[in-house]
Amino acid sequence: MLNIGVIGALLSLLMYLIYYTLAKKFAAATGNYKAAMVIMTCSIVPMLVAAYLIKPSWISNADVFLSIIGGIFVFLGFELLYRSLHTEQLTNTVGVTEVGSAIMIIFGILVLNEKISALGLIGIVMIFVGTFFIARKKKFLFNKKLVPAILASVCFGLSWVVNATAISNSGNFIIPLLISRSIAVLITIPYLHLFKKPKENESKPQKINLLNLSLMVLLMGLTAGIFDGVGDVLFGFITLHKYLALGGAFGILQIAIIAIIGYFVYKDKLKWPELAGLVVSIVGAILLAFF
């Protein structure tokens, strides 16, 4: 039976799917640093709206500190993710993010004492197996350009582990999210100025695209940021209700759906092992959601 955790996880999954689809185009058009900055800034808006509606109380100094640490991980995650998303296929980039999901699942089960049925555990294993085949390269060769995406996944996973601790301690999910995302933006501002990419290395086609499509590119970034922020609010909500492990598992399912989006929207190439992985991942998600 569907419960609040499954519903929240599915809704956050939908938000993240839209975010990744738009973010890929935005990152390719603007460059990784600009993309991360705009999306992080816009993602605060849904959190502010949620804070206005819920009117949460403030959290302890210890939880503020944890949220700040979470914000540092969020910044690192965005910066590293866009290094891979800027150049690599959407399917491959998102396909290696199961590392962070694994961190959240393990933390949720072992530390937060979240409960998952035996069939649910089998479903998680199936999702991991399916994801492995989705993300594999020909002859299992290792793509070094995906290393930043793997490290980004670890950072995002750790950010949720730290924020989940603050959320669990305070019984408040909005304030930790607001603090962590605000810290990430504040770090990014000086970072962009200190480590600008030299413009002379940019190709002429890229400059023309930015001039002609600047408004559309900006709208994509704004929209992607909003959906990312809504996804985080929903994920924070289910974390408060002790469904972090479940949310992490559904985060793995998004890789299967992203592969489908990548195939039809970005013309990413999928071979039969990757298609088989999609089927295994989807079956595993069904077991996790309904059993």
PyMOL commands that set and color helices and strands:
alter all, ss='L'
color gray80, all
select helices_A, chain A and resi 4-30+32-42+44-54+61-85+90-95+98-110+118-135+138-140+144-170+174-194+199-201+204-212+214-240+244-265+272-290
alter helices_A, ss='H'
color red, helices_A
deselect
rebuild
show_as cartoon
